[in-house]
Amino acid sequence: MIFKVGKIGRRLLALLTVSLCFLHAPVASADAYYDQGVALYNKRNFKGAAPYFEYAIRNSPSDSNAYYYAALTYQQLSDWPRARQMYRHLVEKFPDSQGGGLARGVLQKYDPDFMKRVGAQASSSAGSSPAAAFIGLLQSGSGGSADFDQLPNEGKIYFQRVGNSQHIEADVNGRKIMMVFDTGAESCVFGKNHLRELGVTPPSGPPVGQSFGVGSSSPVGTWQMQINLKVGNIERRNFSVIIQDVMPTEPLLGQTFFKDFLCTTDPGAKTISFRKRGTGGSAAASNYDVPFKREGNEMVVNVLVNGKSCPMYFDTGADNIAFTFSQVKNLALEIPDDAQIGQSMGIGGTTRSIHFSVDRMKLGPIEKSNVEVSVVENASMPKPLLGQNFYRDWQFTVDSERNVIHFLRR
């Protein structure tokens, strides 16, 4: 996720991407009901699409794509019980399908108790069922990504500050491009405009997934494709990334690229160091450790806002701290009459944003007063974003082995 905020005429609030569910659409389907369901879904006629996916499931009970699209449709209709049933079926019956993998990401966020049970069952039956062992591996995270063994043990890159964000140089299919190092992005995200600049043919056809962000409460269509992506000495070949039609900022280097590493950000040296999980050694000595929990790939930390507990996404791609109006209301924060009014630009377009200061905020060792925050009028983010303006002067290590952030005062 990325935010650039500030006073009127000085800075704009830039892109926010919250990637929820993505599915690579099949080239063709033998089931006419499925095809009609997809056509209605792409027209956002979710009520009309639902029965077609139900018919498709009855006709082709082994078609994982039909279950996944049905789950998405019921989620759009706010029928969570039926959506959850579909997602669970994908995880249990099609664990190594793409739909099964995407369903795990949804359920890890919205049905974690079920995923814990699945992980426990997989662990107890490991060796007797390849599918169960596969689920257990992903649940534990101990094996890392499919290319984990080919990744280097260590790496280091330099970043540039643009506002508060960390911009790094990457290599896509042999061509250079600047990206934003973004712990708040679950995936690596590009626009078709970036691919054209790189000489890479963008995906075609109807969107196969959705992304929600600043500027509109409606989803933006997305595609999925494979590229060769290299940052420093870390190269991931045939690496899956998310594509949206137009992206007004640099692409996002999200959690799917670096979650197999412990990442240490040194703001003084302007470096990000990587050490592969399980390779020994220790994280940088720290004054304090702050625990986080995963929601999908996103990192959630507990922040005290005027003394009230507030779960927030730890988001290095966000320039500033950002809330929605409902989140401000839940925290009983009063927006002053003299708050600055600005514009926020994101994947859904441009929307109004309001900027003011909060009396006190605290995360572990970091405690600040009169902290500037933003409130975004049209955005879809389940939790507020804890952006760089809060911790940019601290060295920190994201330790995915222990699920803690090690902070070191500079």
TORDO-661580 format. One line per 8 residues: their letters; for each residue y, x, z of C-alpha. Coordinates in pm, whole numbers, plus 50000, padded with zeros to 5 digits. Each point is the difference from the previous one (the first is absolute). Layout:
BEGIN
a = Y,X,Z ~ ...;
//
This chain:
BEGIN
mifkvgki = 50000,50000,50000 ~ 50343,50124,49928 ~ 50343,49899,50126 ~ 50340,50149,49936 ~ 50268,49825,50198 ~ 50354,50045,50116 ~ 50355,49867,49988 ~ 50131,49790,49713;
grrllall = 50079,50213,49695 ~ 49823,50304,50147 ~ 49626,49943,49974 ~ 49760,49732,49877 ~ 49681,49893,50161 ~ 49729,50110,49761 ~ 49640,49911,49938 ~ 49752,49845,50240;
tvslcflh = 49642,49959,49885 ~ 49741,49829,50216 ~ 49676,50017,49806 ~ 49763,49728,50113 ~ 49711,49938,49761 ~ 49918,50151,49663 ~ 49711,49938,49764 ~ 49921,50160,49667;
apvasada = 49936,49702,49774 ~ 49679,50001,49796 ~ 50032,50035,49624 ~ 49811,49677,49940 ~ 49807,49737,50190 ~ 49708,49789,49892 ~ 50118,49717,50225 ~ 50261,49770,49848;
yydqgval = 50085,49863,50345 ~ 50091,50350,50118 ~ 50218,50061,49694 ~ 50184,49672,50052 ~ 50047,50081,50368 ~ 50154,50338,49917 ~ 50233,49838,49746 ~ 50122,49747,50257;
ynkrnfkg = 50030,50267,50269 ~ 50221,50214,49777 ~ 50223,49693,49951 ~ 50016,49967,50382 ~ 49823,49664,49983 ~ 49785,50084,50302 ~ 49907,49641,50078 ~ 49870,49956,49647;
aapyfeya = 49821,50337,49997 ~ 49800,49950,50321 ~ 49739,49750,49869 ~ 49938,50213,49690 ~ 49913,50301,50213 ~ 49773,49780,50214 ~ 49821,49887,49682 ~ 49977,50362,49882;
irnspsds = 49841,50106,50329 ~ 49738,49726,49971 ~ 49920,50098,49640 ~ 50007,50376,50059 ~ 49933,50070,50370 ~ 49967,50374,49931 ~ 50351,50028,49850 ~ 50204,50182,50265;
nayyyaal = 50320,49956,49798 ~ 49976,49622,50029 ~ 49972,50026,50378 ~ 50295,50236,50017 ~ 50228,49785,49787 ~ 49893,49698,50205 ~ 50096,50185,50318 ~ 50342,50090,49856;
tyqqlsdw = 50054,49641,49889 ~ 49920,49852,50340 ~ 50220,50261,50165 ~ 50287,49888,49775 ~ 49929,49639,50101 ~ 50014,50101,50370 ~ 49637,49891,50040 ~ 49910,50305,50206;
prarqmyr = 49661,49871,50126 ~ 49870,49964,49644 ~ 50163,50325,49886 ~ 49845,50184,50293 ~ 49659,49854,49915 ~ 50031,50138,49646 ~ 50121,50341,50117 ~ 49715,50023,50252;
hlvekfpd = 49746,49909,49732 ~ 50131,50281,49779 ~ 49969,50255,50280 ~ 49650,49887,50095 ~ 49850,49935,49655 ~ 50198,50228,49768 ~ 50101,50297,50221 ~ 50017,50258,49722;
sqggglar = 50184,49782,49747 ~ 50372,50039,49946 ~ 50055,49650,50136 ~ 49797,50091,50307 ~ 50212,50308,50060 ~ 50323,49803,49967 ~ 49865,49727,50227 ~ 49934,50262,50268;
gvlqkydp = 50366,50099,49988 ~ 50108,49639,50055 ~ 49752,49935,50281 ~ 50080,50326,50179 ~ 50353,49867,50031 ~ 49939,49629,50058 ~ 49643,49978,50136 ~ 49939,50331,50183;
dfmkrvga = 49736,49856,50235 ~ 49780,49908,49705 ~ 50039,50348,49853 ~ 49903,50157,50332 ~ 49682,49790,50003 ~ 49923,50098,49640 ~ 50055,50365,50086 ~ 49772,49977,50304;
qasssags = 49726,49829,49798 ~ 50032,50261,49727 ~ 49971,50283,50251 ~ 49686,49853,50157 ~ 49831,49957,49662 ~ 50120,50319,49831 ~ 49724,50158,49794 ~ 49823,49672,49931;
spaaafig = 50272,49842,49788 ~ 50224,50197,49762 ~ 50258,49721,50001 ~ 50011,49989,50379 ~ 50034,50376,50019 ~ 50287,49981,49751 ~ 50183,49747,50216 ~ 49942,50210,50310;
llqsgsgg = 50142,50308,49830 ~ 50318,49818,49906 ~ 50033,49844,50344 ~ 49968,50327,50184 ~ 50215,50189,49755 ~ 49799,50312,50085 ~ 49900,50069,49642 ~ 50345,49956,49853;
sadfdqlp = 50054,49910,49635 ~ 49747,50040,49721 ~ 50152,50337,49901 ~ 50033,50121,50360 ~ 49774,50305,49954 ~ 50209,50122,49705 ~ 50331,49988,50188 ~ 50149,50329,50128;
negkiyfq = 49995,50063,50374 ~ 50374,50071,50018 ~ 50317,49956,49799 ~ 50377,50008,50029 ~ 50280,49844,49796 ~ 50378,50007,50022 ~ 50212,49687,49999 ~ 50360,49916,49921;
rvgnsqhi = 50206,49754,50201 ~ 50145,49713,49799 ~ 50175,49795,50264 ~ 49739,50021,50272 ~ 49696,49975,49770 ~ 49772,50293,49917 ~ 49973,50062,49625 ~ 49724,50228,49878;
eadvngrk = 49895,50135,49660 ~ 49673,49869,49859 ~ 49799,50050,49684 ~ 49865,49699,49807 ~ 49763,50082,49715 ~ 50168,50340,49965 ~ 50360,49871,50010 ~ 50247,50049,50287;
immvfdtg = 50159,49709,50186 ~ 50175,49953,50334 ~ 49837,49763,50253 ~ 50083,49871,50348 ~ 49768,50106,50283 ~ 49936,49657,50152 ~ 49775,49930,50299 ~ 50103,49634,49972;
aescvfgk = 49844,49955,49655 ~ 49631,49917,50011 ~ 49949,50123,49641 ~ 50169,50229,49751 ~ 50232,49783,49792 ~ 50162,50062,49659 ~ 50203,49790,49762 ~ 49917,49967,49633;
nhlrelgv = 50339,50162,49943 ~ 49874,50314,50178 ~ 49685,50011,49787 ~ 50202,49976,49680 ~ 50220,50289,50115 ~ 49682,50201,50060 ~ 49855,49914,49660 ~ 49719,49797,50160;
tppsgppv = 49904,49668,49842 ~ 50053,49722,50257 ~ 49731,49739,50064 ~ 50026,49682,49792 ~ 49884,49643,50031 ~ 50074,49759,50284 ~ 50054,50138,50352 ~ 49684,50042,50205;
gqsfgvgs = 50156,50011,50347 ~ 50314,49928,50196 ~ 50263,50187,50194 ~ 50255,49854,50238 ~ 50333,50159,50078 ~ 50374,49983,50042 ~ 50202,49766,49779 ~ 49768,49701,49982;
sspvgtwq = 49742,49816,50204 ~ 49789,49961,49683 ~ 49742,50263,49904 ~ 50046,50251,49720 ~ 49713,50059,49760 ~ 49822,50336,50015 ~ 49739,50195,49810 ~ 49758,50273,50101;
mqinlkvg = 49917,50318,49808 ~ 49861,50350,50045 ~ 50206,50317,49962 ~ 49972,50366,50095 ~ 50246,50050,50288 ~ 50081,50340,50148 ~ 50234,50086,50289 ~ 50015,50367,50095;
nierrnfs = 49643,50126,49993 ~ 49851,49653,50063 ~ 49870,49845,49681 ~ 49830,49662,49973 ~ 49848,49928,49659 ~ 49932,49652,49866 ~ 50201,49881,50296 ~ 50074,49628,50028;
viiqdvmp = 50369,49904,50018 ~ 50193,49674,49990 ~ 50238,49924,49712 ~ 50281,49746,49997 ~ 50213,49901,49703 ~ 50330,50164,50097 ~ 50068,50221,50301 ~ 50366,50089,50065;
tepllgqt = 49929,50304,50220 ~ 49766,50296,49995 ~ 49626,49926,50026 ~ 49844,49983,50347 ~ 49743,50253,50124 ~ 49813,49770,50235 ~ 49718,50016,50251 ~ 49714,49997,49749;
ffkdflct = 50102,50351,49893 ~ 50039,50175,50336 ~ 49813,49798,50263 ~ 49713,50255,49990 ~ 50238,50260,50147 ~ 50194,50067,50316 ~ 50359,50014,49875 ~ 50269,50197,50182;
tdpgakti = 50365,49946,49906 ~ 50240,50279,50093 ~ 50358,49879,49939 ~ 50145,50347,50062 ~ 49787,50179,49742 ~ 49989,49685,49781 ~ 49626,50030,49965 ~ 49700,49769,50027;
sfrkrgtg = 49678,50181,50092 ~ 49654,49855,49943 ~ 49674,50078,50179 ~ 49684,49820,49896 ~ 49840,49789,50268 ~ 49703,50158,50174 ~ 50079,50359,49897 ~ 50074,50124,50352;
gsaaasny = 50318,50139,50150 ~ 50251,49794,50189 ~ 50313,49806,49922 ~ 50338,50147,50078 ~ 50071,50026,50371 ~ 50196,49689,50096 ~ 50217,49870,50276 ~ 49847,49655,49967;
dvpfkreg = 49725,49814,49822 ~ 50067,49646,49876 ~ 49695,49788,49911 ~ 49991,49788,49688 ~ 49755,49749,49859 ~ 49910,49939,49638 ~ 50062,49672,49822 ~ 49833,50072,49671;
nemvvnvl = 50151,50342,49932 ~ 50329,49928,50171 ~ 50086,50161,50336 ~ 50126,49771,50277 ~ 50177,50142,50306 ~ 50138,49820,50303 ~ 50378,50034,50033 ~ 50221,49878,50283;
vngkscpm = 50303,49818,49860 ~ 50248,49927,50280 ~ 49703,50025,50234 ~ 49780,49754,49804 ~ 49672,50109,49846 ~ 50007,49988,49620 ~ 49715,50115,49771 ~ 50150,50174,49696;
yfdtgadn = 49877,50183,49692 ~ 50056,50376,50029 ~ 50159,50043,49660 ~ 50116,50339,49875 ~ 50099,49842,49670 ~ 50264,49784,50170 ~ 50345,50149,50038 ~ 50088,49759,50275;
iaftfsqv = 49853,49761,50257 ~ 49955,49660,49840 ~ 49926,49648,50126 ~ 49975,49654,49852 ~ 50212,49721,50149 ~ 49697,49844,50171 ~ 49912,50334,50162 ~ 50356,50037,50130;
knlaleip = 49982,49648,50141 ~ 49667,50072,50175 ~ 50159,50303,50167 ~ 50303,49794,50104 ~ 50232,50247,49826 ~ 50349,49867,49935 ~ 50158,50086,49668 ~ 50368,50070,50072;
ddaqigqs = 50277,49825,49813 ~ 50126,50331,49864 ~ 49659,50108,49860 ~ 50023,50167,49659 ~ 49874,49798,49701 ~ 49829,50184,49718 ~ 49753,49961,49717 ~ 49629,50082,50005;
mgiggttr = 49816,50081,49680 ~ 49622,49986,49980 ~ 49707,49906,49781 ~ 50098,49632,50013 ~ 50367,50055,49911 ~ 50316,50022,50207 ~ 50060,49827,50329 ~ 50251,50002,50285;
sihfsvdr = 49962,50237,50295 ~ 50190,50030,50328 ~ 50058,50325,50193 ~ 50083,50034,50368 ~ 49906,50206,50308 ~ 49735,49932,50263 ~ 50073,50113,50357 ~ 49675,50188,50073;
mklgpiek = 49677,50095,49825 ~ 49717,50216,50131 ~ 49678,50141,49853 ~ 49814,50247,50221 ~ 50237,50292,50062 ~ 50268,49870,49764 ~ 50262,49778,50159 ~ 50327,49916,49828;
snvevsvv = 50298,49775,50060 ~ 50227,49821,49753 ~ 49734,50025,49730 ~ 50094,49872,49655 ~ 49757,49740,49863 ~ 49986,49775,49695 ~ 49901,49635,49964 ~ 49869,49902,49656;
enasmpkp = 50037,49640,49890 ~ 49718,49975,49744 ~ 49705,50226,50073 ~ 49633,49971,50080 ~ 49903,50244,50275 ~ 49778,49889,50289 ~ 50160,50252,50236 ~ 50334,50184,50014;
llgqnfyr = 50030,50349,49856 ~ 50071,50301,50219 ~ 50186,50221,49755 ~ 50111,50360,49985 ~ 50338,49954,50168 ~ 49814,49964,50332 ~ 49785,50319,49993 ~ 50122,50221,49716;
dwqftvds = 50110,50274,50243 ~ 49651,50033,50154 ~ 49699,50194,49879 ~ 49691,49782,50002 ~ 49635,50003,49898 ~ 49812,49689,49891 ~ 49653,50055,50146 ~ 49764,49757,49827;
ernvihfl = 49700,50138,50188 ~ 50134,49881,50336 ~ 50242,49733,49872 ~ 50299,50158,50172 ~ 50332,50147,49891 ~ 50079,50334,50165 ~ 50376,50044,50049 ~ 50163,50337,50059;
rr = 50366,50023,50094 ~ 50188,50245,49777;
//
